[in-house]
Amino acid sequence: MQVDDEHLSLTDQKDQLSLRLKAMKRQVEEAEEEIDRLESSKKKLQRELEEQIGVNEQLQGQLNSMKKGLRLKTLSSKVLDDSDDDDLSSDAGSLYEAPLSYPFPKDSTITSQI
């Protein structure tokens, strides 16, 4: 009887260990599925990040181009404004241009036209 009791005890332990082993295998499978899911999510996020980096680089290039254009426009308008400051005449002629005609007093008989 003692052998039968030991045999029953060992069989019971074996069954318990089998159940424990099955539960642990199930946990491993679930953990592997979770790892696969997380890796898939990570790859998706990496693709989205790379796409956003590309969009960001494109927008940064456009912004730099617009800044450069604005800077050039500002510089050219400043140059134009500076050249207009040199013009002190009121008839829109330049100081560097000769007058089209010079009016002499009426009593003078000389009239100059260029």
Helices and strands as residue ranges (DSSP letters): H 2-85, E 101-102, E 112-113
